[in-house]
Amino acid sequence: MNAWDEDEQDDWDDGDEDDLDAETFDDDEPTVPCPYCRRPIHEDAQRCPHCEQYISEEDRPAEPKPWWLVAGVVVCVLVVLWWVVG
């Protein structure tokens, strides 16, 4: 390993994750701890940039309906149509 490799390695990983958080946010922007990973996030953030969890249920996108529920509704509609037509 030459001197350039040692300098480059020191620049990339100093083993302190808190320095990254301190550089990410300005002192003027209010931060709060994420309720899941406890790392600082912007006060108005909808989603944590670190653990990618949504902060509140209102911000979480709607999940798709389960396939069995959709299939059940389709079967019920077909039964009703068969009863009305037949």
N, C-alpha and C positions, 0 to 999 in steps of 0.2 A: 504494500500500500504506500503510495507516495504522498507528499505533503498536500497536493491538490485534493486527493481523495479524502483525506482526513478533514480538511476544511469543509468540503462539500457535505460530508456526513454530519459534521457538527451543525451546519446550517439547516439540514433537513429534520433532524430528530434530536431534540434536547430533552425529551422525556417528560416535559411539563405541558399537560393539556390546558391548564388554566391560562397560559399565555395566549393560546389561540382564542379563547373566549374574550379575553381582555382586548385583543386586537380587532375582533369582529364587531364589537359594539362601541359607539361613541359614548362619551361621558354624559352627553346631553339627552340621550334616548333612554327612557325608563325601561327597566327590565324586571322580570319576575322569574322565579324558578319554575321550570316545567313540572307539572304534577306527576309526571311519569319518570323522567330521568334526572330531575332536579338541576339541570344545567340552565343557565340564564337564557331567556328568550325575550323578544320584544313584547311589551305589554299588550299590544293589539294583535299579536300573531294568532292566526287561526290554527296553525299547525306547527309543531316543534321541528326546527330544521335538523336537529340532532337525532332524535328517535323516530321522527315522522309520525307521531301520534297526534290526532286532532285534540284540541284543548277542551272543546265542549261538544255535546251531542248535536247542537244546532249547526255547527260547522261541518260535521261529518256528512259526506254525501249519502244519499239514499241507497240502500243495498237492493240489488235486483230481487224480484220475487222468486221463491223456490219453484223449480220446474214442476213439482208434484201439485202445487197449488194451481198453477196455470192449467195443467192437464185436467185437474178436477173440475175447474170452471168450464172448460171446453166440453167435457163429458156431460156435465149438468145441462148445458145449453143444448147439446145434441139430443138428450133425453126429452127435454121440454119441447123441442121442435118436432121430434118424432111423435110425441103424444098429441100435439096440436094438429099436425098434418094427418096423422093416422087415425 
